[in-house]
Amino acid sequence: MTSYRIRNTPPISAAPLNAWTDLLFKAGEMMSASAQVIGHRTARMALAGPTPNQRDRNEFNLMSQEKMEVAAESAHAMAIRIMSSHQEAASLAIQHMLDGATNLMSVASSSTLHQSGRRQSKLAHDAIRNSAEAVSQFNTSLANIAQTGLHPIHARATANAKRLKKL
């Protein structure tokens, strides 16, 4: 995992930026493919007029059917990804609570004022680092959920664009 260091701050993960950038590119590909498909199908509708042939009717029926299917696929995939994210968040929260409890016990067992100060500093530093890590993970999880939901839509749109380009 790539991280960047700014002055004396804890490392910042690039994972959220990478996840959102990947989503942006996939969404761009999907929108481009969708525009091609919409253009092709609209032209076919205009040319078919009030009496489309069987091939056109099949294509027009496919439009409705696939929208319902891809919406269900997308919702199902995101629901599963959300459940997985909850498990990851719970695991991280438990780890952070254990780290905090260990640091707190260390502060409580300090034998000198100097030792207590160093341990309190570590407690504060770790709490800030853990918070930043949790926010980073949450942000990455949101992008991953969106990517998971976009995947079936992207796959269908790009496949349709490729298929219709051949006609």
N, C-alpha and C positions, 0 to 999 in steps of 0.2 A: 504494500500500500504506500503510495507516494504521500509524503508529508512535507510541509514547508514550515520554517521556523522564523518568526518575527520577533526580534529583540529577545527578551527573556520569557516569552510566552511558551506554553506547551505546544507541541507539534499540532498542526492543523491538517486533517485528512483531506485529500483531494477527492475522495470517493463521492461526496454529494455532487460536486461540480461535474465529475465524469458521468455520473448517472443521469443528471439533468441534461447534459450535452448529448449523450446517447439518445435520450428520449426526444430531444429537439430534432436530431437528424432523422430518426425513425418517423416522427410526425411529418417532417418535410417530405420524405419519400412517399409516405402514405397519402399526403395531400396532393402531391404531383400525380401519383397513380390514379387517385380518385378523380382528379380533374380530367385526365385522359378518358377514364371509363365513362364519366358523366357526359363528356363531349361526344364520345362514340355513340352512346345509347340515345342521347337526345337527337343526334343526327338520324339515327335509325328510326326513331319515333316520327320525326318530321317526314322522312322519306316514305315510311309505311302508310302514313295518313290514317284514314278511318278503317281501312281494311288491311291490317298487317298479315303477312304470310305466317305459316306455321313456325318457321325459324325465328321470326321476330317475336311472335307470341311466347315462344319458349324462353327467349332472352328476357322479355319483359316480366314474365312470371318468376324467372330466376332472381331478378332484382329484389322483389318483395321477400321471397323465401330466404335468400342469403342474408338480408338485413336482420331478419328475426333470428336466424341461426347464429350469426356473428355477435349479435348483442348478447345472446345467452352464453356463448363461449367466453366472451370478454368478462361478463359479470361473474361467471363461475371461476374463471382463472384469478380474478382479483380477490374474490372471497377466500380462496385457498391461500393466496399470497398474504392477505391480511392476517389470517390465522397464524401463518408462519411468522409474520412480523411480531405478533403478540408474544409468541414463544421466545423469540430473540430478545425482545424488550424485557420480558420477565427475567430471563437469564442474566442479562446485563444489569438489571436492577438488583438482583440478588448478589451478584459479584461486587457491585459497588457498595452495597450495604455491608457485606463482609469486610471489604477493604476499609470502610469507614469505622466499623466496630474495632477492627485490629488497630487502626491508628488511634482511636479514642482510648483503647485500653493501654496503648503505649504511652499516651499523654498521662493517663491516670497513674501509671506505674513509674513515672519519672522520679529520680532521686535528687536531682538538683534543679535549680531554677533555669540554668542554661540548657540542660537536657530537655526540660519541659518546653522551653521556647522553641528549640529545634523541632521537637515532635509536634508542637502546635502548628508550626510553619508547614511541616510535611502534611499534616491533616488538612490544612487550608488549601495547599497546593494540589493535593490529590482530589479534594472535593471539586475544585475548579476544573481540573483535568477530566474528572469523571463526568461532570456536567457537560463539558464541551464534547466529550466522546458520545454521550447520550444524544445530544442535539444533532451531532453529525450522523449518528446511526439512524435517528428518526427521519432526518431529511433524506438520507439515502433510501430508506425504506419507502418513503412516499414516492420517490422517483421510480423505484423498482415496482411498486404497485401500479403506477401509471403505465410503465413499460409493459407489464404483464397484461394489463387491460388493452393496450394498444396492439399487442402482438397479433391476435387473431384478425383484427381489422386491417392491419398493415399487410398481413399475409394474403387476405382475401382481395384487397384492393390491388396489390402488385400482381397477383396471379391473374386477376381479371384484365388488368391493363396489358399484360403480356399476351393473354389469350385473344383479346379483342384486337390487338395490334396485327395479329396474323390474318384476321378476316378481311 
